[in-house]
Amino acid sequence: TEPKLAHFPVTFFASVMGMAGLTLATHMAEVNWGVPAALSVLLLLVTIGIFVAISIFFALKWRRYRAHFLAEWNHASASLFVGGIIGDFNEFRVIVGRPVGDDYLKGIKHSHATLGGEVELILRAVKH
């Protein structure tokens, strides 16, 4: 039998997009209800942790089981989830208030639906 890591699917990156959406929705609720952004910051940290863990496992799969990695990469439907990795980065950018690309996300940014200020406070605290 082959190790489970050889069959670790790229589709797990889709769970990060779901968590990022939950984080953003939670923060929007916090803003609308006028409560501190505590839960959404916690969800953001959990989402980043999940992304890092999945990335590590997927990198290990690439390193140790290259044939399985390439088979999934070249698979007609599984390869569609590879774009989800880029989608994860874009969602992180939306959450912290620095969307990429054209101005199509500015409405989200200006609706106070981002955690940019809270993330900057966390980063400053970590640096000190």
TIMI-2910 file (N, C-alpha, C, CB; in pm, 1 decimal, decimal comma, always signed):
<rs>
+----------+----------+----------+----------+----------+----------+----------+----------+----------+----------+----------+----------+------+
!      n_x !      n_y !      n_z !     ca_x !     ca_y !     ca_z !      c_x !      c_y !      c_z !     cb_x !     cb_y !     cb_z ! resn !
+----------+----------+----------+----------+----------+----------+----------+----------+----------+----------+----------+----------+------+
!    +83,9 !   -119,4 !     +0,0 !     +0,0 !     +0,0 !     +0,0 !    +88,2 !   +125,5 !     +0,0 !    -95,3 !     +0,0 !   +122,8 !  Thr !
!    +38,2 !   +227,0 !    -64,8 !   +112,6 !   +352,5 !    -72,3 !    +77,1 !   +442,1 !    +46,9 !    +82,9 !   +425,4 !   -205,8 !  Glu !
!   +170,6 !   +526,6 !    +84,9 !   +143,2 !   +619,2 !   +196,0 !    +30,3 !   +716,2 !   +160,6 !   +270,5 !   +698,1 !   +232,7 !  Pro !
!    -39,6 !   +763,1 !   +262,9 !   -150,0 !   +856,8 !   +241,9 !   -102,8 !   +986,7 !   +178,3 !   -219,4 !   +886,5 !   +373,8 !  Lys !
!    +18,6 !  +1027,9 !   +208,0 !    +70,6 !  +1153,0 !   +152,9 !    +74,8 !  +1149,7 !     -0,2 !   +210,6 !  +1180,8 !   +208,4 !  Leu !
!    +97,9 !  +1033,0 !    -56,9 !   +102,3 !  +1020,9 !   -203,1 !    -32,1 !  +1056,1 !   -265,7 !   +143,2 !   +878,9 !   -243,8 !  Ala !
!   -138,9 !  +1042,4 !   -189,2 !   -273,3 !  +1069,5 !   -240,3 !   -335,6 !  +1193,5 !   -176,0 !   -363,0 !   +949,1 !   -216,8 !  His !
!   -252,6 !  +1279,5 !   -117,0 !   -302,0 !  +1403,9 !    -57,3 !   -353,1 !  +1494,0 !   -169,5 !   -189,8 !  +1476,0 !    +26,2 !  Phe !
!   -482,4 !  +1525,6 !   -172,1 !   -539,1 !  +1594,5 !   -288,3 !   -523,4 !  +1746,7 !   -284,5 !   -684,3 !  +1560,8 !   -299,7 !  Pro !
!   -507,8 !  +1802,5 !   -401,9 !   -499,4 !  +1947,9 !   -416,6 !   -632,2 !  +2013,0 !   -378,9 !   -460,4 !  +1985,6 !   -561,3 !  Val !
!   -739,2 !  +1936,4 !   -378,7 !   -871,2 !  +1991,2 !   -347,1 !   -880,3 !  +2045,2 !   -205,1 !   -976,6 !  +1885,6 !   -367,3 !  Thr !
!   -787,8 !  +2007,5 !   -117,5 !   -789,1 !  +2061,6 !    +18,2 !   -771,4 !  +2213,2 !    +18,9 !   -679,8 !  +1996,2 !   +101,7 !  Phe !
!   -708,9 !  +2268,2 !    -85,5 !   -692,8 !  +2413,0 !    -92,0 !   -827,9 !  +2483,7 !   -101,9 !   -604,9 !  +2451,0 !   -211,2 !  Phe !
!   -930,4 !  +2414,4 !   -149,6 !  -1064,3 !  +2473,7 !   -156,8 !  -1119,4 !  +2501,6 !    -17,0 !  -1160,1 !  +2380,7 !   -233,8 !  Ala !
!  -1079,5 !  +2422,0 !    +81,4 !  -1126,5 !  +2446,6 !   +218,4 !  -1074,9 !  +2579,3 !   +271,2 !  -1082,6 !  +2333,1 !   +311,4 !  Ser !
!   -958,2 !  +2621,0 !   +224,2 !   -903,0 !  +2750,4 !   +266,2 !   -991,1 !  +2863,3 !   +212,7 !   -756,2 !  +2767,2 !   +216,2 !  Val !
!  -1038,7 !  +2848,9 !    +89,1 !  -1127,4 !  +2951,1 !    +34,0 !  -1256,3 !  +2959,1 !   +115,0 !  -1158,9 !  +2921,6 !   -113,7 !  Met !
!  -1307,9 !  +2846,5 !   +157,0 !  -1427,4 !  +2846,1 !   +240,7 !  -1403,5 !  +2912,4 !   +374,5 !  -1475,5 !  +2705,1 !   +262,1 !  Gly !
!  -1291,0 !  +2882,5 !   +436,1 !  -1257,2 !  +2944,9 !   +564,1 !  -1235,2 !  +3095,6 !   +547,8 !  -1131,6 !  +2879,4 !   +623,8 !  Met !
!  -1173,1 !  +3135,1 !   +437,7 !  -1151,0 !  +3278,1 !   +412,9 !  -1284,3 !  +3349,8 !   +395,0 !  -1061,9 !  +3299,0 !   +288,3 !  Ala !
!  -1377,5 !  +3286,3 !   +325,2 !  -1511,1 !  +3344,5 !   +309,9 !  -1582,2 !  +3357,8 !   +443,8 !  -1595,0 !  +3259,8 !   +215,0 !  Gly !
!  -1570,3 !  +3257,0 !   +528,7 !  -1628,4 !  +3262,2 !   +662,0 !  -1564,5 !  +3374,4 !   +744,0 !  -1611,2 !  +3127,2 !   +733,3 !  Leu !
!  -1434,1 !  +3389,8 !   +731,6 !  -1363,2 !  +3496,5 !   +802,7 !  -1414,2 !  +3633,2 !   +759,5 !  -1212,0 !  +3486,4 !   +778,1 !  Thr !
!  -1425,8 !  +3653,3 !   +630,0 !  -1472,2 !  +3781,9 !   +578,0 !  -1617,1 !  +3808,2 !   +618,7 !  -1458,7 !  +3785,8 !   +424,8 !  Leu !
!  -1702,4 !  +3707,9 !   +610,8 !  -1842,7 !  +3724,2 !   +651,0 !  -1853,4 !  +3754,4 !   +800,5 !  -1923,7 !  +3597,4 !   +616,6 !  Ala !
!  -1771,3 !  +3688,1 !   +880,8 !  -1771,7 !  +3712,5 !  +1024,9 !  -1729,8 !  +3855,8 !  +1054,0 !  -1678,3 !  +3613,6 !  +1097,3 !  Thr !
!  -1627,0 !  +3902,4 !   +983,5 !  -1582,7 !  +4039,4 !  +1006,7 !  -1689,6 !  +4140,4 !   +964,1 !  -1452,2 !  +4066,0 !   +931,5 !  His !
!  -1757,3 !  +4113,4 !   +853,3 !  -1864,3 !  +4203,6 !   +810,9 !  -1974,0 !  +4208,9 !   +916,6 !  -1922,7 !  +4158,9 !   +675,2 !  Met !
!  -2007,2 !  +4095,4 !   +977,4 !  -2107,4 !  +4092,6 !  +1084,4 !  -2058,0 !  +4172,6 !  +1204,9 !  -2139,2 !  +3946,6 !  +1126,0 !  Ala !
!  -1930,4 !  +4156,2 !  +1239,5 !  -1875,5 !  +4232,1 !  +1351,7 !  -1884,2 !  +4382,5 !  +1326,7 !  -1730,1 !  +4191,5 !  +1377,1 !  Glu !
!  -1853,0 !  +4425,0 !  +1204,2 !  -1860,8 !  +4566,7 !  +1169,2 !  -2004,9 !  +4614,7 !  +1178,6 !  -1804,9 !  +4591,4 !  +1027,3 !  Val !
!  -2097,6 !  +4539,1 !  +1121,8 !  -2238,9 !  +4578,8 !  +1122,7 !  -2297,9 !  +4581,3 !  +1262,5 !  -2319,6 !  +4485,2 !  +1036,0 !  Asn !
!  -2253,1 !  +4492,8 !  +1349,2 !  -2305,4 !  +4488,1 !  +1486,0 !  -2226,8 !  +4577,5 !  +1581,0 !  -2303,7 !  +4345,3 !  +1537,4 !  Trp !
!  -2118,1 !  +4636,1 !  +1532,5 !  -2040,2 !  +4726,8 !  +1615,4 !  -1964,1 !  +4658,5 !  +1727,5 !  -2129,3 !  +4829,5 !  +1673,2 !  Gly !
!  -1921,0 !  +4535,5 !  +1704,1 !  -1844,4 !  +4462,5 !  +1805,3 !  -1698,8 !  +4450,8 !  +1759,8 !  -1905,9 !  +4321,2 !  +1830,7 !  Val !
!  -1606,9 !  +4433,1 !  +1853,5 !  -1465,4 !  +4419,7 !  +1815,4 !  -1442,0 !  +4299,8 !  +1722,9 !  -1378,1 !  +4405,8 !  +1941,0 !  Pro !
!  -1340,4 !  +4310,3 !  +1640,9 !  -1307,6 !  +4206,2 !  +1542,6 !  -1223,7 !  +4096,2 !  +1605,3 !  -1233,4 !  +4266,5 !  +1423,0 !  Ala !
!  -1275,2 !  +4034,6 !  +1710,1 !  -1199,4 !  +3929,9 !  +1778,9 !  -1215,7 !  +3794,6 !  +1710,9 !  -1243,2 !  +3920,0 !  +1924,5 !  Ala !
!  -1338,5 !  +3755,3 !  +1684,8 !  -1362,1 !  +3624,0 !  +1624,9 !  -1306,3 !  +3617,2 !  +1483,5 !  -1511,5 !  +3592,1 !  +1623,6 !  Leu !
!  -1322,7 !  +3723,9 !  +1406,4 !  -1272,8 !  +3721,2 !  +1268,4 !  -1120,7 !  +3717,6 !  +1264,1 !  -1323,9 !  +3842,6 !  +1191,0 !  Ser !
!  -1055,2 !  +3782,5 !  +1359,9 !   -908,8 !  +3775,7 !  +1364,6 !   -865,9 !  +3633,5 !  +1399,5 !   -851,2 !  +3877,2 !  +1467,9 !  Val !
!   -935,5 !  +3571,0 !  +1493,3 !   -905,9 !  +3431,4 !  +1528,1 !   -926,1 !  +3340,7 !  +1406,8 !   -995,2 !  +3384,3 !  +1645,5 !  Leu !
!  -1038,0 !  +3361,1 !  +1335,2 !  -1063,7 !  +3280,6 !  +1215,3 !   -956,7 !  +3303,9 !  +1108,9 !  -1202,4 !  +3313,1 !  +1158,1 !  Leu !
!   -910,3 !  +3428,2 !  +1096,4 !   -804,3 !  +3457,0 !  +1000,2 !   -677,4 !  +3379,7 !  +1034,6 !   -775,1 !  +3607,5 !   +996,0 !  Leu !
!   -640,7 !  +3379,6 !  +1160,9 !   -520,1 !  +3306,8 !  +1202,4 !   -536,0 !  +3156,2 !  +1179,7 !   -489,1 !  +3334,8 !  +1351,0 !  Leu !
!   -654,4 !  +3102,6 !  +1208,6 !   -680,8 !  +2960,0 !  +1184,5 !   -673,3 !  +2930,5 !  +1034,7 !   -820,3 !  +2919,0 !  +1241,0 !  Val !
!   -732,2 !  +3018,7 !   +953,1 !   -731,5 !  +2999,6 !   +807,7 !   -589,0 !  +3000,6 !   +753,8 !   -815,0 !  +3108,9 !   +738,4 !  Thr !
!   -508,4 !  +3093,7 !   +801,7 !   -368,1 !  +3098,8 !   +758,1 !   -295,8 !  +2971,5 !   +801,9 !   -296,4 !  +3224,6 !   +815,9 !  Ile !
!   -323,1 !  +2925,0 !   +922,9 !   -262,5 !  +2800,9 !   +970,9 !   -299,3 !  +2681,1 !   +885,7 !   -303,2 !  +2775,4 !  +1113,2 !  Gly !
!   -427,1 !  +2673,3 !   +847,8 !   -472,4 !  +2564,1 !   +759,9 !   -401,3 !  +2572,2 !   +625,6 !   -626,2 !  +2569,6 !   +739,4 !  Ile !
!   -391,3 !  +2692,8 !   +570,5 !   -323,6 !  +2711,1 !   +441,7 !   -177,4 !  +2667,5 !   +449,5 !   -332,3 !  +2857,9 !   +397,1 !  Phe !
!   -109,5 !  +2707,1 !   +555,6 !    +31,3 !  +2669,3 !   +571,5 !    +44,7 !  +2517,7 !   +584,7 !    +92,9 !  +2739,4 !   +694,8 !  Val !
!    -41,0 !  +2455,1 !   +664,3 !    -34,1 !  +2310,0 !   +682,6 !    -58,1 !  +2236,4 !   +550,8 !   -136,7 !  +2264,6 !   +787,5 !  Ala !
!   -162,2 !  +2277,0 !   +477,2 !   -190,9 !  +2212,8 !   +348,6 !    -75,0 !  +2234,9 !   +252,1 !   -322,3 !  +2267,4 !   +288,2 !  Ile !
!    -19,3 !  +2354,3 !   +252,5 !    +94,2 !  +2384,4 !   +163,4 !   +214,9 !  +2297,1 !   +195,0 !   +133,3 !  +2532,3 !   +174,5 !  Ser !
!   +240,8 !  +2276,1 !   +322,7 !   +353,5 !  +2191,0 !   +362,4 !   +331,3 !  +2047,8 !   +314,4 !   +372,6 !  +2193,8 !   +515,9 !  Ile !
!   +210,7 !  +1995,6 !   +337,9 !   +182,2 !  +1858,5 !   +293,0 !   +191,2 !  +1846,1 !   +141,3 !    +43,2 !  +1815,0 !   +340,3 !  Phe !
!   +141,0 !  +1947,1 !    +70,8 !   +144,9 !  +1941,1 !    -74,5 !   +288,1 !  +1953,4 !   -126,8 !    +57,4 !  +2050,9 !   -134,0 !  Phe !
!   +369,4 !  +2034,9 !    -60,4 !   +510,5 !  +2045,9 !    -98,3 !   +583,9 !  +1913,8 !    -72,1 !   +578,4 !  +2161,3 !    -20,7 !  Ala !
!   +551,4 !  +1849,8 !    +39,2 !   +611,5 !  +1718,9 !    +68,1 !   +569,5 !  +1615,4 !    -35,4 !   +571,9 !  +1671,3 !   +209,0 !  Leu !
!   +443,4 !  +1622,8 !    -77,1 !   +397,1 !  +1531,7 !   -181,4 !   +477,2 !  +1554,1 !   -309,2 !   +246,0 !  +1550,9 !   -208,0 !  Lys !
!   +496,7 !  +1679,8 !   -345,5 !   +575,5 !  +1712,1 !   -465,5 !   +717,7 !  +1658,7 !   -451,9 !   +578,1 !  +1865,0 !   -489,8 !  Trp !
!   +773,9 !  +1670,7 !   -334,1 !   +913,6 !  +1629,3 !   -310,4 !   +929,1 !  +1476,7 !   -310,2 !   +963,5 !  +1686,3 !   -176,7 !  Arg !
!   +837,7 !  +1407,1 !   -242,9 !   +853,3 !  +1263,3 !   -222,9 !   +780,5 !  +1177,0 !   -326,0 !   +805,2 !  +1227,4 !    -86,9 !  Arg !
!   +669,9 !  +1226,3 !   -377,5 !   +587,3 !  +1145,8 !   -468,3 !   +556,5 !  +1227,2 !   -594,5 !   +454,8 !  +1100,4 !   -398,1 !  Tyr !
!   +662,5 !  +1262,7 !   -662,7 !   +651,3 !  +1351,5 !   -778,9 !   +556,7 !  +1296,3 !   -885,0 !   +788,4 !  +1374,6 !   -840,2 !  Arg !
!   +557,9 !  +1165,8 !   -907,4 !   +470,0 !  +1106,7 !  -1009,3 !   +322,5 !  +1128,5 !   -974,0 !   +498,9 !   +955,7 !  -1024,2 !  Ala !
!   +287,9 !  +1110,9 !   -846,9 !   +149,8 !  +1134,2 !   -803,2 !   +114,2 !  +1282,2 !   -814,8 !   +129,7 !  +1085,8 !   -657,9 !  His !
!   +207,8 !  +1367,3 !   -776,5 !   +186,6 !  +1511,6 !   -786,1 !   +159,5 !  +1552,2 !   -930,7 !   +308,5 !  +1588,0 !   -731,2 !  Phe !
!   +244,4 !  +1505,7 !  -1021,5 !   +228,7 !  +1542,2 !  -1162,6 !   +102,2 !  +1481,8 !  -1223,8 !   +350,9 !  +1497,2 !  -1242,1 !  Leu !
!    +64,8 !  +1361,4 !  -1180,1 !    -58,3 !  +1301,4 !  -1230,6 !   -179,4 !  +1386,4 !  -1192,0 !    -74,3 !  +1158,0 !  -1176,7 !  Ala !
!   -179,0 !  +1435,5 !  -1070,0 !   -288,7 !  +1522,1 !  -1026,2 !   -283,5 !  +1656,6 !  -1097,5 !   -283,6 !  +1542,8 !   -874,2 !  Glu !
!   -164,5 !  +1710,5 !  -1113,2 !   -144,3 !  +1838,6 !  -1181,0 !   -196,1 !  +1832,3 !  -1324,8 !     +5,0 !  +1877,4 !  -1179,6 !  Trp !
!   -179,0 !  +1718,5 !  -1390,4 !   -219,6 !  +1702,8 !  -1529,3 !   -360,0 !  +1643,6 !  -1545,8 !   -120,3 !  +1616,0 !  -1600,4 !  Asn !
!   -425,1 !  +1608,7 !  -1437,2 !   -558,8 !  +1549,4 !  -1442,9 !   -660,0 !  +1655,8 !  -1486,0 !   -598,4 !  +1488,5 !  -1305,1 !  His !
!   -754,5 !  +1615,5 !  -1570,5 !   -849,1 !  +1710,9 !  -1630,5 !   -931,2 !  +1787,2 !  -1526,8 !   -942,6 !  +1637,9 !  -1724,2 !  Ala !
!   -981,9 !  +1720,2 !  -1425,9 !  -1065,1 !  +1791,7 !  -1328,1 !   -987,7 !  +1831,1 !  -1202,5 !  -1183,9 !  +1705,9 !  -1289,1 !  Ser !
!   -897,4 !  +1747,0 !  -1155,6 !   -821,0 !  +1779,7 !  -1034,5 !   -734,0 !  +1902,6 !  -1055,3 !   -734,0 !  +1661,2 !   -992,6 !  Ala !
!   -683,3 !  +1920,7 !  -1177,0 !   -595,7 !  +2035,0 !  -1202,6 !   -670,5 !  +2167,7 !  -1192,3 !   -532,2 !  +2022,3 !  -1340,4 !  Ser !
!   -802,4 !  +2164,0 !  -1201,1 !   -880,7 !  +2286,7 !  -1186,2 !   -864,5 !  +2346,4 !  -1046,7 !  -1028,5 !  +2259,0 !  -1214,3 !  Leu !
!   -834,9 !  +2262,9 !   -949,5 !   -818,7 !  +2310,3 !   -812,6 !   -683,1 !  +2375,7 !   -788,6 !   -837,3 !  +2196,0 !   -716,6 !  Phe !
!   -590,8 !  +2358,2 !   -880,2 !   -460,2 !  +2424,6 !   -866,8 !   -480,0 !  +2575,9 !   -867,5 !   -363,1 !  +2381,6 !   -981,5 !  Val !
!   -573,9 !  +2623,4 !   -948,4 !   -605,2 !  +2765,8 !   -949,3 !   -658,7 !  +2813,7 !   -815,8 !   -705,0 !  +2796,1 !  -1057,5 !  Gly !
!   -710,6 !  +2722,2 !   -736,8 !   -758,0 !  +2757,1 !   -603,2 !   -648,0 !  +2806,6 !   -512,8 !   -824,2 !  +2639,6 !   -540,2 !  Gly !
!   -526,8 !  +2764,6 !   -538,7 !   -413,9 !  +2811,9 !   -458,7 !   -397,5 !  +2962,3 !   -479,1 !   -282,8 !  +2736,3 !   -496,7 !  Ile !
!   -406,1 !  +3007,5 !   -602,9 !   -399,3 !  +3150,4 !   -631,7 !   -521,4 !  +3220,0 !   -572,8 !   -390,1 !  +3175,8 !   -784,3 !  Ile !
!   -635,7 !  +3154,7 !   -581,4 !   -756,9 !  +3210,5 !   -521,4 !   -741,9 !  +3231,8 !   -371,6 !   -875,2 !  +3119,7 !   -548,3 !  Gly !
!   -672,8 !  +3140,4 !   -304,2 !   -647,9 !  +3156,2 !   -160,8 !   -569,2 !  +3284,2 !   -133,8 !   -571,8 !  +3034,2 !   -105,2 !  Asp !
!   -464,6 !  +3307,8 !   -212,3 !   -385,6 !  +3429,5 !   -194,5 !   -471,1 !  +3554,0 !   -218,2 !   -264,9 !  +3429,3 !   -289,5 !  Phe !
!   -554,9 !  +3550,6 !   -320,1 !   -641,3 !  +3665,3 !   -347,5 !   -739,2 !  +3689,8 !   -233,4 !   -717,5 !  +3644,2 !   -477,8 !  Asn !
!   -792,8 !  +3582,6 !   -175,9 !   -884,9 !  +3601,1 !    -63,5 !   -812,8 !  +3657,9 !    +58,0 !   -952,0 !  +3468,6 !    -27,0 !  Glu !
!   -690,2 !  +3614,1 !    +82,1 !   -613,5 !  +3673,0 !   +192,3 !   -592,9 !  +3822,3 !   +167,5 !   -476,6 !  +3601,4 !   +208,6 !  Phe !
!   -565,3 !  +3857,1 !    +42,8 !   -545,6 !  +3998,0 !     +8,8 !   -672,7 !  +4078,5 !    +31,0 !   -499,9 !  +4011,9 !   -136,0 !  Arg !
!   -787,9 !  +4022,4 !     -1,8 !   -914,7 !  +4091,7 !    +21,5 !   -937,3 !  +4109,0 !   +171,1 !  -1032,5 !  +4014,2 !    -42,7 !  Val !
!   -911,5 !  +4004,8 !   +247,7 !   -936,9 !  +4009,0 !   +391,4 !   -852,8 !  +4117,1 !   +458,6 !   -907,9 !  +3872,5 !   +454,8 !  Ile !
!   -727,0 !  +4128,9 !   +420,0 !   -641,8 !  +4229,4 !   +484,8 !   -650,9 !  +4365,3 !   +415,8 !   -496,9 !  +4182,2 !   +486,1 !  Val !
!   -737,7 !  +4376,4 !   +315,5 !   -764,1 !  +4506,6 !   +255,9 !   -668,9 !  +4550,1 !   +148,2 !   -764,0 !  +4606,7 !   +359,2 !  Gly !
!   -601,3 !  +4458,5 !    +86,1 !   -508,9 !  +4491,8 !    -21,5 !   -537,0 !  +4403,4 !   -142,6 !   -362,3 !  +4475,6 !    +25,0 !  Arg !
!   -653,9 !  +4425,5 !   -206,5 !   -688,1 !  +4340,8 !   -320,8 !   -593,3 !  +4360,6 !   -437,3 !   -829,5 !  +4368,4 !   -365,6 !  Pro !
!   -578,5 !  +4257,4 !   -516,7 !   -489,9 !  +4261,3 !   -632,5 !   -571,7 !  +4281,2 !   -758,8 !   -405,9 !  +4132,2 !   -642,2 !  Val !
!   -505,3 !  +4314,6 !   -864,4 !   -572,4 !  +4326,4 !   -993,2 !   -641,9 !  +4460,1 !  -1009,6 !   -672,2 !  +4215,0 !  -1009,9 !  Gly !
!   -743,9 !  +4461,5 !  -1093,2 !   -817,3 !  +4583,9 !  -1122,9 !   -895,3 !  +4631,7 !  -1001,0 !   -912,1 !  +4562,1 !  -1240,8 !  Asp !
!   -973,5 !  +4733,8 !  -1019,6 !  -1047,2 !  +4794,3 !   -909,8 !  -1176,4 !  +4721,2 !   -876,2 !  -1078,0 !  +4936,5 !   -942,6 !  Asp !
!  -1194,4 !  +4599,1 !   -924,5 !  -1322,1 !  +4530,0 !   -904,9 !  -1347,8 !  +4495,1 !   -759,9 !  -1326,2 !  +4404,6 !   -987,6 !  Tyr !
!  -1246,8 !  +4498,9 !   -674,4 !  -1267,1 !  +4467,3 !   -533,4 !  -1272,3 !  +4590,4 !   -444,9 !  -1158,3 !  +4376,6 !   -485,6 !  Leu !
!  -1261,7 !  +4708,8 !   -502,8 !  -1259,1 !  +4829,5 !   -420,4 !  -1386,3 !  +4846,1 !   -339,6 !  -1237,6 !  +4951,3 !   -507,0 !  Lys !
!  -1498,2 !  +4803,0 !   -392,3 !  -1622,9 !  +4811,1 !   -316,2 !  -1613,9 !  +4733,7 !   -186,6 !  -1739,2 !  +4759,4 !   -399,0 !  Gly !
!  -1552,0 !  +4618,2 !   -190,8 !  -1533,1 !  +4538,7 !    -69,6 !  -1438,7 !  +4611,0 !    +24,3 !  -1478,9 !  +4398,0 !   -103,2 !  Ile !
!  -1331,0 !  +4663,8 !    -30,9 !  -1231,6 !  +4730,4 !    +53,0 !  -1292,0 !  +4850,6 !   +124,5 !  -1111,6 !  +4774,3 !    -31,1 !  Lys !
!  -1373,1 !  +4927,8 !    +54,8 !  -1426,4 !  +5049,9 !   +114,1 !  -1552,4 !  +5026,3 !   +196,8 !  -1455,5 !  +5150,0 !     +6,1 !  His !
!  -1600,2 !  +4903,4 !   +203,3 !  -1717,4 !  +4875,6 !   +284,4 !  -1678,3 !  +4834,4 !   +426,8 !  -1801,5 !  +4766,4 !   +218,9 !  Ser !
!  -1553,4 !  +4854,6 !   +461,9 !  -1501,4 !  +4818,3 !   +594,5 !  -1513,5 !  +4668,7 !   +619,9 !  -1575,4 !  +4895,5 !   +704,0 !  His !
!  -1509,0 !  +4590,6 !   +513,3 !  -1522,9 !  +4446,2 !   +526,1 !  -1386,9 !  +4378,3 !   +531,2 !  -1605,0 !  +4390,5 !   +410,6 !  Ala !
!  -1283,1 !  +4454,5 !   +563,5 !  -1149,9 !  +4395,5 !   +565,9 !  -1093,2 !  +4399,8 !   +706,7 !  -1056,5 !  +4468,2 !   +468,3 !  Thr !
!   -993,3 !  +4320,3 !   +727,0 !   -926,6 !  +4313,9 !   +856,4 !   -789,1 !  +4378,6 !   +850,2 !   -914,5 !  +4169,1 !   +902,9 !  Leu !
!   -768,3 !  +4468,1 !   +756,7 !   -636,5 !  +4527,7 !   +737,6 !   -579,4 !  +4589,6 !   +863,3 !   -643,0 !  +4631,0 !   +630,9 !  Gly !
!   -658,6 !  +4671,0 !   +932,6 !   -609,6 !  +4737,2 !  +1054,1 !   -574,3 !  +4637,2 !  +1162,0 !   -713,3 !  +4834,6 !  +1106,9 !  Gly !
!   -660,9 !  +4538,3 !  +1182,5 !   -635,5 !  +4438,2 !  +1285,8 !   -511,3 !  +4356,0 !  +1253,0 !   -756,7 !  +4346,2 !  +1301,8 !  Glu !
!   -494,9 !  +4320,1 !  +1125,3 !   -377,8 !  +4242,3 !  +1085,2 !   -250,9 !  +4324,0 !  +1105,2 !   -389,9 !  +4197,4 !   +938,3 !  Val !
!   -256,2 !  +4453,1 !  +1070,6 !   -138,3 !  +4538,1 !  +1090,8 !   -101,8 !  +4545,8 !  +1238,4 !   -163,2 !  +4679,1 !  +1035,3 !  Glu !
!   -201,9 !  +4553,4 !  +1327,7 !   -173,2 !  +4554,3 !  +1471,0 !   -106,9 !  +4424,5 !  +1515,0 !   -301,3 !  +4576,9 !  +1550,7 !  Leu !
!   -156,1 !  +4311,7 !  +1462,0 !    -96,1 !  +4181,7 !  +1496,8 !    +47,8 !  +4176,7 !  +1448,4 !   -177,6 !  +4064,5 !  +1435,6 !  Ile !
!    +72,5 !  +4221,0 !  +1325,5 !   +208,1 !  +4217,4 !  +1271,2 !   +301,0 !  +4307,5 !  +1350,1 !   +208,0 !  +4258,4 !  +1124,5 !  Leu !
!   +253,2 !  +4424,1 !  +1390,7 !   +337,7 !  +4512,7 !  +1473,5 !   +369,9 !  +4449,1 !  +1606,8 !   +268,9 !  +4647,6 !  +1496,5 !  Arg !
!   +269,5 !  +4383,0 !  +1666,7 !   +291,6 !  +4318,5 !  +1797,4 !   +391,3 !  +4204,4 !  +1784,9 !   +158,9 !  +4265,9 !  +1855,6 !  Ala !
!   +386,1 !  +4129,3 !  +1673,9 !   +478,3 !  +4017,7 !  +1653,3 !   +620,7 !  +4068,5 !  +1633,9 !   +434,9 !  +3933,6 !  +1532,1 !  Val !
!   +635,9 !  +4183,0 !  +1567,2 !   +768,3 !  +4237,6 !  +1541,5 !   +837,5 !  +4284,0 !  +1670,3 !   +758,2 !  +4353,3 !  +1443,6 !  Lys !
!   +758,3 !  +4323,5 !  +1770,5 !   +818,0 !  +4378,6 !  +1892,8 !   +835,3 !  +4275,6 !  +1998,2 !   +735,6 !  +4489,9 !  +1946,6 !  His !
+----------+----------+----------+----------+----------+----------+----------+----------+----------+----------+----------+----------+------+
</rs>
